[in-house]
Amino acid sequence: MWPEEEFDYIKLPDDDEGIHYGLFEGRELVSAVSLFIQGKDAQFRKFATLSERQNQGYGSRLLNAVLGEAKRKGAKHICCNARTNKIPFYEKFGLVRTNVVYRKGGQEYVVMERFC
């Protein structure tokens, strides 16, 4: 996700409250995402797939699993902070743009959401 940054750059204060998922090809971690659920609201964060493995379905498989898991755990609403260039990817999963847009680390993001 941020290969040019130190590992601590991706750490968040509430990481211990999330459920962290990984998709492996053999022993190689190919894609990862963290799911945070508070009551009926869920957010997935830190979703990344190795650049050389993108566009091969790994991220889609993992995201489908996490969206299903959020619903099974009682979430009625799920959101993410999507890089604006990835909006079409998230739209394939039923997420829609909100009006919340911001910049971080030189990237523009938009909050996307869907109701389960």
Protein Blocks (a to p, Z undefined) as FASTA:
>chain_A
ZZmbcfklmpcfklmmpccddddehjacfbdcddddehjbccdehiacdfklgonommmm
mmmmmmmmmmmnopabdcddddfklmmmmmmnopacdfbdcdeehiacddddddZZ
